[in-house]
Amino acid sequence: MPRIDLEYFAQLGEEAGRRHETRVTDATTAAALYDELRGEYGFSLASERMRVAINTAFRPWNETLADGDVVVFIPPVTGG
């Protein structure tokens, strides 16, 4: 099971009640990891409305996760 470092921005940080965490997970892709987190924290945003970065690069949601990856779920930016 990979150990993943997560960072939460904006709305996701508010909903999770934290900005960062390290988690050991059974999830093998970014999409599966987000589904796991959404179930735990009740994230209101669907993955289709966001981007995911793995190790500082935008990646597809079906990207396979590896031990030590840093994952950031990036919600849509609003404001002006």
Buried (B, 14 or more C-beta within 10 A) or exposed (E): EBEBBBBBBBBBBEBBEEEEEEBEBEBBBBBBBBBBBBEEBEBEBEBEEBBBBBEEEEBEBEBEBEEEBBBBBBBEEEEE
